[in-house]
Amino acid sequence: MSFEELEKLWNEFEDVPIDKDECIDEDFYIWEKGTDRYHIWHWFDDRLPNGLAKDLMGL
């Protein structure tokens, strides 16, 4: 998956509702409702050359 595709997917992920337990509240991409958002963050982090924080979060 290209950087541009990951960036687009990350932007779409921003609109996914999160419940009080930090889990997604609806199915998104390959993840089912109830998946911990930090699990998804790690998935992105593993696929980005400089990691999630630097490449997509601007930290």
QUIRA-V373985 format. One record per residue. N is the residue number from 1. RES is the residue in three letters. PSI is psi in degrees with one decimal (NA if undefined). Layout:
n=N res=RES psi=PSI
n=N res=RES psi=PSI
This chain:
n=1 res=MET psi=133.7
n=2 res=SER psi=164.2
n=3 res=PHE psi=-42.0
n=4 res=GLU psi=-39.4
n=5 res=GLU psi=-41.6
n=6 res=LEU psi=-40.9
n=7 res=GLU psi=-42.4
n=8 res=LYS psi=-44.8
n=9 res=LEU psi=-40.2
n=10 res=TRP psi=-43.1
n=11 res=ASN psi=-36.2
n=12 res=GLU psi=-36.4
n=13 res=PHE psi=-30.1
n=14 res=GLU psi=-24.9
n=15 res=ASP psi=-2.1
n=16 res=VAL psi=125.9
n=17 res=PRO psi=143.9
n=18 res=ILE psi=134.8
n=19 res=ASP psi=-179.4
n=20 res=LYS psi=-17.0
n=21 res=ASP psi=11.4
n=22 res=GLU psi=28.8
n=23 res=CYS psi=150.9
n=24 res=ILE psi=144.2
n=25 res=ASP psi=9.3
n=26 res=GLU psi=158.6
n=27 res=ASP psi=142.9
n=28 res=PHE psi=124.7
n=29 res=TYR psi=-113.0
n=30 res=ILE psi=-0.5
n=31 res=TRP psi=141.1
n=32 res=GLU psi=155.3
n=33 res=LYS psi=136.2
n=34 res=GLY psi=-7.1
n=35 res=THR psi=132.9
n=36 res=ASP psi=130.7
n=37 res=ARG psi=-28.3
n=38 res=TYR psi=-30.8
n=39 res=HIS psi=-43.0
n=40 res=ILE psi=-41.2
n=41 res=TRP psi=-43.0
n=42 res=HIS psi=-36.6
n=43 res=TRP psi=-47.8
n=44 res=PHE psi=-45.9
n=45 res=ASP psi=-39.8
n=46 res=ASP psi=-20.8
n=47 res=ARG psi=-7.4
n=48 res=LEU psi=139.0
n=49 res=PRO psi=-35.3
n=50 res=ASN psi=8.9
n=51 res=GLY psi=162.1
n=52 res=LEU psi=-48.3
n=53 res=ALA psi=-44.7
n=54 res=LYS psi=-45.6
n=55 res=ASP psi=-38.7
n=56 res=LEU psi=-22.5
n=57 res=MET psi=-10.9
n=58 res=GLY psi=24.7
n=59 res=LEU psi=NA
